[in-house]
Structure formats: structure tokens, C-alpha cells
């Protein structure tokens, strides 16, 4: 069966008025601030109006370790949200806002796909309500105030060689990774080496996602550490006098964005923190509003369960105080075949022909990754459900192989055809999730706030990643000592490593053993509220591929967007 393109499906959807979508959640028109016809901001007053409502069952969608193509977490999240409504449950979906860097690069948009997507997909993937640009502006205002402070008199004694705050842009542009600023005449500034990150990697974005209120965001922005003075003491945005103006820029951005799915299920789209160096989850504010407005709240955590879900549990839930009732672990035939170590999957290229042949043995050969990710969910006391995200190239025998592994592990499992059939294709998955969410919850954090930073890092590395231990390079050890001396030791950790392996080596498939996690550097996002050890080479400004999606995106004779995927 040949499906229409995601864009064609989006345009063929009969959209309901947003007041009607909001009405499904009990949100009155007075809480909506329309942005065009099909998107609206939701006032934070909704938090107070629904404060006494019974909380929804809270479900997080994660995945096994993905291939570079991704395994369909967003479309599964949307499909599950739609399917729950077919079962007579009220539901709401919360997801991150896409970055335009990947949208115009290799990955494409992040609206889901097929008949399980957020619509209109053009609005979601292109600017939306400008939250990304607000983050860019607030971040770069702070950058400008740092350099202006140094140029004028540098009363704070900022050491130009220890400035950690760069600039950001919501575009993939490798040429900006490393730059020199301040060139020209004396009036043009003080020359120093710096660079750009993509906007999603900004700490301001992580602050937006983890803030619980406008006031809380103001305090977090003030705590951002931009670098160090000549005595080695941290310098904050508050000390520079920048946090108030940054908050003003972000005042509208803290309000979640209301949209709908292809089946008119409510969706709150909000924030988009980078999944490698930040926690990779949508906002606490959106989840808090949504949790009081439906029977089920379905949210998504970035990358595999070792990354997005671990951070969801230990950073997002630690901050929000919300407790998940169930977790969905998205699995695909192609990803498990890749974890057999017999195939190489490259973003932007077709899968190898031999990988598309029927071969359940290859699926079983990669099953160690699925087993470990099931274990990682259970480490946190949450009931996992394995969702087999079905592709047209799969064979029933291959689905049976995944089902057998899940059943051996004693977890629920369901094949889901939400991409081709929408909510009806995910009914089995929805029934399994309802059953899992009805089980008594025993949610627990992996480590206490009081543990030292080394212990927190070692706990995640050994229990979640399967490492034998951790090696700290001298620079990392010094940074940890400095952070603890400055009072940052009680923050949770957000380990920055490859998302393509449970280990720190993207070439290691399955569930590697007998390896050590190398921590080469440790940085702190004090405003956001976590410390992030860096393991390997983390690119915070992606580049464009040889055939970026931007080459295919255009406007037709009717003024409609074409080529967006």
C-alpha cells in the first residue's frame, strides 16, 4: 500500500477549531491566545484553574537504542494518544518543538508521521509561535552583555579565557562551530575565540523546559553561569544584570502551544532541548497543565531509554515531582537487526538490501539491546510495554521474534500499525498501556540528591549503560571538585554521550560489556539545574549533509509549502 506523503495527509485532515480541542481538556477560551487559525498559546492560569483535578495516568514513550534514522517515538506517541481515545479514554499528548536545523538538514521535521502526526505539520516544523527565536534572542542578549561588560570596564573581572557562554542559531551551520569575535577596530570589541551552538543546545532552552512557572524561570536564568573570574569564581547572568531582560524576552515562550493530531487529539508542544547534552524532554509546564485535563497524558523522551528516559526519570521527574505510571519502549525490526552488528545504517541512505530480507535470527541476535532497555525502565520501578513499530518491510516472523523476547522478559508487548492506520492501528498497544498503568506504581529515582557527583555518574554508567566503571580525565576531576566547592554537587547528572550505543562508542551495538565510560570533561548548566559530563566528541552545532532537505523545500504556484518531510 502506498500512503500519501505526511504533508498531503496533514493537508487532508479536517481540523477542528482550537476552542473545541481545548474544550476536550476543559480549557476555556479565556485561556487561549490564538496564533493564526490552528495554533494557540495556553495561559499559565490553567495551572491554578485545574489545580484540584485528579491527575492523569502519566505515560512516557522511549525506545531501544535507535539507528541514525530514528525508530518512530513521536509517531508512536501520537498514535498511542489517538488510540486511547478509541478506548473511551480522554488523552493528551505532549512533545518537544522541532528545531529547524534538522528540519532543513537530514532528519526532517518532528511532527510524527503518516496518520499519527501533529497537524498542520508545516506550522509545527517551521517557526510555530516563535519560541525557538525567543530562546535565540535571550541567549544572544546574554552573549552581547558579556562582551560589552568586558569591553567597557570588566568590573566583575571576567577571565576572557574562561567564558563558557557561546552564541546560538537555529540553523545547521558547521562554519560557525569555532569563530573569533571582536575583530576590527578597538571600538568593535575585544577579540576572543568563541563559537555557535544550535538553539536547541542552549541552556536557556533547558531552562524553559525545566521551569515550573514564570517566576521559577526568572530565578533559573539568573543562576546561569557564563564563565569564571580571574580568581576562579563563577560569574552569573544575575551578576551581569541580564536575567531580567532575558525573562522579558521569554515571557510568552513559557506558555505551551496547543495543536491537534490527525484525529483531533489535543497536543501541547513546548520546548525542544538538545538530547545529547540536555535532558531531551518537553516542558514541565506543559505536562503539569496536561496532567490535570485528561485520563491519560502521553509524553515522549528523546533517544533511547538509556538517555531520554533516564533523564526523564532522574531530571524531569525529580524537578516536577510528577511520577510516571507506565513506559512504552519503541522497538523496530530494523533497529534490532542493526544491533546484531551485521549491518550499517547511515542517515540519508537506503537500508542495505540484505537487511530487508526476512531474517528473525538477525532480530534475535540484536535482542540484547531490547533486554537491557527493558531493565533500564524497570530500574526506576516503572512498568514497561514494548511497542513493535511496524514497517511495511517487516515480516510476521520478525515481529514474533520481538514478541518472544518481550514475553521472556515478562513485559507486555503489542504490534502497532499507527503510522498506516492511525489510532485504530494502535489499539492493542493502548490496551497494554492501560493495563500497565493500572498496576501499582513503585517509581524511584536512581540516586539521591545528596550523592556526590562522581557517585551519580558512576551509578548511571554502571546500572544504565552497563559499563564496568568510569575513568575521569584530570580536567574532569578538577571540574567536579570545583563544582562541588561552589555548591553544585547536589544537582543531578545528564551524561552527554552518543545516542547510537548504550556505550560511549557509537560503533558498539547490542548491550556492550567489559568497557569503561571515559569522562573527558564536565560542565554545569546551573540555571537549568544539572551537571553534564561529556564522554566523546559532542557536536552542539550540526552540519548539513550532501543533500540537505532544504534543497527540496519550496513554494508552489498556490503559495503552499512543498517538499517538507
Buried (B, 14 or more C-beta within 10 A) or exposed (E): EEEEBBBEBBBEBEBBEBEEBBBBBBBBEEBBBEBEEBBBBBBBBBBEBBEEEEBBBBBBBBBBBBBBBBBBBBBBBBBBBBBBBBBEBBBBBBBBBBBBBBBBBBBBBBBBBBBBBBBBBBBBBBBBBBBBBBBBBBBBBBBEBBBEBBBEEBEBEBBBEBBBBBBBBBBBBEEBBEBEBBEEEEEEBEEBEBBBBBBBBBBBBBBBBBBBBBEBBBBBBBBBBBBBBEEEEBBBBBBBEBBEBBBEBBEBBBBBBBBBBBBBBBBBBBBBBBBBBBBBBBBBBBBBBBBBBBBBBBBBBBBBBBBBBBBBBBBBBBBBEBBBBBBBBBBBBBBBBBBBBBBBBEEBEEBBEEBBEEBBEBBBBBBBBBBBBBBBBBBBBBBBBBBBBBBEEBBEEBBBBBBBBBEEBEBBBBBBBBBBBBBBBBBBBBBBBBEBBEEEBEBEBBBEEEBEBBEBBBBBBBBBBBBEEBEBEEEBBEBBBBBBEBEBBBBBBBBBBBBBBBBBBBEBBBBBEEBEBBBBBBBBBBBBBBBBBBBBEBEBBBBBBEEBBBEEBEEEEEEEBEBBB
